[in-house]
Amino acid sequence: MTAKVKAAAAQVRCPTLLLLGSRDLMTPLKVGKELAKAITGSRTTVIDGAGHAMMSEAPDAVLDALRELVG
């Protein structure tokens, strides 16, 4: 991740949830976790077995994570 991306992520001040697919090849888990560290107070949910199209691969898991975010 570039310094510019990290700096932009550090400016995020709203509730943030990063949904990461454990098998995502476009945004690997390692990169997603690095981004999460750059966003203060962010939450991360890893959807096991999902790739980049997690909304179609694991719709229930995505919905559960979103419901948890908005309470």
Secondary structure by P-SEA (a helix, b strand, c coil): ccaaaaaaaaacccbbbbbbbcccccccaaaaaaaaaaccbbbbbbbcccccccccccaaaaaaaaaaaac
